[in-house]
Every structure is written in structure tokens, then in C-alpha cells.
């Protein structure tokens, strides 16, 4: 019998920047991605900008556990980046999707 692989915690979210602030918001999130290089349990933190609407920023994350993700919010510098990003976000951030990541290229 083959042992079952452990699943991972995934997030897929979208933020809408205020008009003209998409690049600035993306830049802040890219700073966050560099901080995540040292975050325990973080496998992927990808920031993308929509090709049709530069105010839409997509974030894809894969973590070992939800706890690892939650703990990353307390890393040095993260709260400062969040405080810089919040004024650039139009409306309330969408909750996105929480996923059970089963595997794939780069994760196996």
C-alpha cells in the first residue's frame, strides 16, 4: 500500500487597487513575497497582475499548514507592508479561495 501524501494549505486571492495604484500595490506584495522566502512552511507566494485590468492583483500561496501561513503574518516587516497596502485597496479585500493543495510540479 502506498502511503498517502500530506496535503498542503493553499490560498488564491484577488485584490483590487484604487485607480492608478495597481503597480504600487503589486510592488508592495512583491516585497512581501521576498519576506516569505524565510517563512516556515511557505512553498509558493506568487504575485500576478491581470493583463486586462492593471488594478487587479492576484496572489497564489502554498503552505505546509494554515498555522504556518498565520504565523507568517507576525514576521518582522509584514505588518508594515500590510499597513502600506491597505490604503491602496479599493473596497473590502475579497476573501479569495482556500484550497487543499494535492501536489504538482514544484511541490513534489
C-alpha positions as CSV (number, residue, x, y, z in Angstrom):
1,X,0.0,0.0,0.0
2,X,1.4,3.4,-1.0
3,X,1.4,6.0,1.9
4,X,-0.9,9.0,1.2
5,X,1.0,12.2,0.6
6,X,0.3,15.0,3.0
7,X,-1.8,17.8,1.5
8,X,-0.8,21.5,1.8
9,X,-2.7,24.7,2.6
10,X,-3.4,26.9,-0.4
11,X,-4.8,30.4,-0.9
12,X,-5.8,32.1,-4.1
13,X,-6.8,35.7,-3.7
14,X,-7.5,38.9,-5.6
15,X,-7.0,42.5,-4.6
16,X,-8.4,45.5,-6.5
17,X,-6.2,48.6,-6.2
18,X,-7.6,52.0,-6.4
19,X,-7.3,53.7,-9.8
20,X,-3.7,54.2,-10.9
21,X,-2.3,52.3,-7.9
22,X,-2.1,48.7,-9.3
23,X,1.6,48.8,-9.9
24,X,2.3,50.3,-6.4
25,X,0.2,47.6,-4.7
26,X,1.9,44.9,-6.8
27,X,5.3,46.2,-5.7
28,X,4.3,46.0,-2.0
29,X,3.1,42.4,-2.5
30,X,6.3,41.5,-4.3
31,X,8.2,42.9,-1.2
32,X,6.0,40.5,0.9
33,X,7.0,37.6,-1.4
34,X,10.6,38.3,-0.7
35,X,9.9,38.2,3.1
36,X,8.1,34.8,2.6
37,X,11.4,33.3,1.3
38,X,12.3,32.9,5.0
39,X,8.8,31.9,6.2
40,X,8.5,28.5,7.7
41,X,6.3,26.2,5.5
42,X,6.0,28.6,2.5
43,X,6.4,26.9,-0.8
44,X,4.9,29.4,-3.2
45,X,3.9,33.1,-2.9
46,X,3.3,34.4,-6.4
47,X,2.0,37.9,-7.2
48,X,0.4,38.4,-10.6
49,X,-1.2,41.4,-12.3
50,X,-4.3,41.0,-14.5
51,X,-3.5,41.6,-18.2
52,X,-6.9,43.2,-18.8
53,X,-7.1,45.3,-15.7
54,X,-3.9,46.5,-14.0
55,X,-5.8,47.3,-10.8
56,X,-6.4,43.6,-10.2
57,X,-3.6,41.8,-8.4
58,X,-3.7,38.0,-7.8
59,X,-1.9,36.2,-5.1
60,X,-1.2,32.5,-5.1
61,X,0.2,30.9,-1.9
62,X,1.0,27.3,-0.9
63,X,2.0,26.5,2.7
64,X,2.6,23.3,4.6
65,X,-0.2,24.3,7.0
66,X,-2.7,27.1,7.8
67,X,-0.7,27.6,11.0
68,X,2.4,28.3,9.0
69,X,0.5,30.9,7.0
70,X,-1.0,32.5,10.0
71,X,2.4,32.7,11.8
72,X,3.9,34.5,8.7
73,X,1.7,37.5,9.5
74,X,3.8,38.1,12.6
75,X,7.1,38.1,10.8
76,X,9.2,41.3,11.0
77,X,8.1,43.7,8.3
78,X,4.8,42.0,7.3
79,X,2.5,44.3,9.4
80,X,4.3,47.4,8.0
81,X,3.7,46.1,4.4
82,X,0.1,45.4,5.2
83,X,-0.4,49.0,6.6
84,X,1.2,50.4,3.3
85,X,-1.1,48.2,1.1
86,X,-4.4,48.8,2.8
87,X,-4.9,52.4,1.6
88,X,-4.2,51.3,-2.0
89,X,-7.0,48.6,-1.9
90,X,-10.4,49.6,-3.3
91,X,-13.2,48.5,-1.1
92,X,-13.0,45.4,1.1
93,X,-10.4,42.8,0.0
94,X,-12.1,39.7,-1.4
95,X,-11.7,36.6,0.8
96,X,-10.4,34.6,-2.1
97,X,-10.4,30.8,-2.1
98,X,-8.8,28.4,0.4
99,X,-7.6,25.3,-1.2
100,X,-6.3,21.8,-0.3
101,X,-3.2,21.5,-2.4
102,X,-2.7,17.9,-3.5
103,X,0.7,18.4,-5.3
104,X,2.1,19.2,-8.7
105,X,5.3,20.4,-10.3
106,X,7.4,22.3,-7.8
107,X,5.7,20.8,-4.8
108,X,6.5,17.1,-5.1
